């Protein structure tokens, strides 16, 4: 049994990864299969260097992970779910991943060395990379309701509207790893993305391409933790069984808004 055999690919949150993952999980050498796919799509970092998924031992001692990717194109990859999902996200949202790496590498250069703490920009980039969900909506009032923790409004009163006018795309690879063994309290750092009506008429593949380009462009203007809002993943309509009134009444998961309180994963 291989480490990724525990993944249930029929989970709705994994839909964007299925097509890419199918050939990889059936390959006798998953790392070679990922690198083959990266080569097929011409995956390159912000310096134009080919992205390749390399053993963790390739990362020199004392060198920041993000700086290594920027300098070499190599992505240190261990044989575990965390790094496996990271590689799949690189293949699924390549433009966003490249922009995130460019942002992180620039902050490291600015600091002049690996600082004791990441700093605000790198903190935000790390949260995005590890735990983000991309929340694509056409009605900004849904975002306002989520920021206000108006859970009943969003998931019960406006449930049909949410299903018709909102797409949730998981991005964070640590978030995906946690969802291999799902539990109710798993909470994403959702990043809202406003889309025009035309987006909702696109095919899933074209939606993914649109999101990849749109979010990449947004990240070019910078990133802060203030842009995130908490989203209990299993509360998304259709993503879990038993989503009735009692499900959303659980204040330990669907927490009331607290002023000045940051969200946790």
Buried (B, 14 or more C-beta within 10 A) or exposed (E): EEBBEEBEEEBEBBEBBEEBBEEBBEBEEBBEBBBEBBEEEEBBBBBEBBBBBBEEEBBEEEBBBBBBBBBBBBBBBEEEBBBBBBBBBBBBBBBBBBBBBBBBBBBBEEBEEEEEEBEEBBBBBBBBBBBBBBBBBBBEEBBBBBBEBBBBBBBBEBBEBBEEBBBBBBBBBBBBBBBBEBEBBBBBBBBBBEBEEEBBEBEEEEBBBBBBEBBBEBBEEEBEBEBBBBBBBBBBBEBBEEBEEEBBEBEEBBBEEEEEEEBEB
